[in-house]
Amino acid sequence: MPELPEAETIVRGLRPEVVGETVRRVEVVHEDVLRQPRRAFADRVRHTALDAVERRGKNVVLVLDSGDRLVVNLGMTGRLLPFPAPPVASRRPTHPAVRLRFEDGGVLVYDDMRRFGALEVLDAEAWSERDEALGPEPLSDDFTPQILARGLAASRSPLRSWLLDQRRLAGVGNIYASEAAWAAGVHPRQPAREIPAPAVKRLHGAIRRILAQAIEGGGTTIRDYRNARGEAGEFGGRLAVYGREGEPCRSCGTTVERIVFSNRSAFLCPACQPLRNPRRRSKGGRS
Ligand SMILES: [Zn+2]
């Protein structure tokens, strides 16, 4: 599933290809990826120009000159593939769901094999509500160690669940949650409010560093993720624990473990990330 670095890589690749284009026609091949009726969606996108391509959390946001936002949640296997005019035969969409045909002959294809993704046009007010419901951007100045500490202290959720909750922090999914927890030395199941202050500080630094490095590497390719040019990301080879069950920890050599909770895998080093018991023995052994 594309997370923040993959969405950011897609946005950066799309910008030079589609900003300034005017949509001549909207073709909906699979209506189930739309969050509104086909007619309403097409009417609001047709004859608009794309003013900007932005990202919020894991979402790609196409800013239309009408003031509306076309918000794309890529789901598991969603891709946004721009095809300039004339089309390049070697890069063909495999599972096109929606096509935006531009005045100049170019096409932007939303391609999605499993169709867990979603496209939705929101007016300025609805977008603003959606935006405010999401947590801070981890790479923005709004995301300070104090904000993270305050958020964690108010929650008894396991760290991994906390990190995946887009209302608390926008853009982190299962891959980067595992990586950040490892780098901070915190067990993914550790209740958020029991994480000691020094580990919270490490976690803050780790989230920002890992996401920035992943963007630099063009994202992580797990299964079908590709950037706007159809290329695989390069960060996968640098993952510390995610997908490395049975391999040695890059820090201490202990075997990386996979655990499952809330129906999803988490990867960790049991030596680097011990589950801390909050009820520590008092000094002198009395309790
Ligand atoms: Zn280790």
Residues whose N, C-alpha, C, O or C-beta is under 5 A from the ligand:
A	BS01	ZN	C249 S251 C252 G253 T254 C269 A271 C272
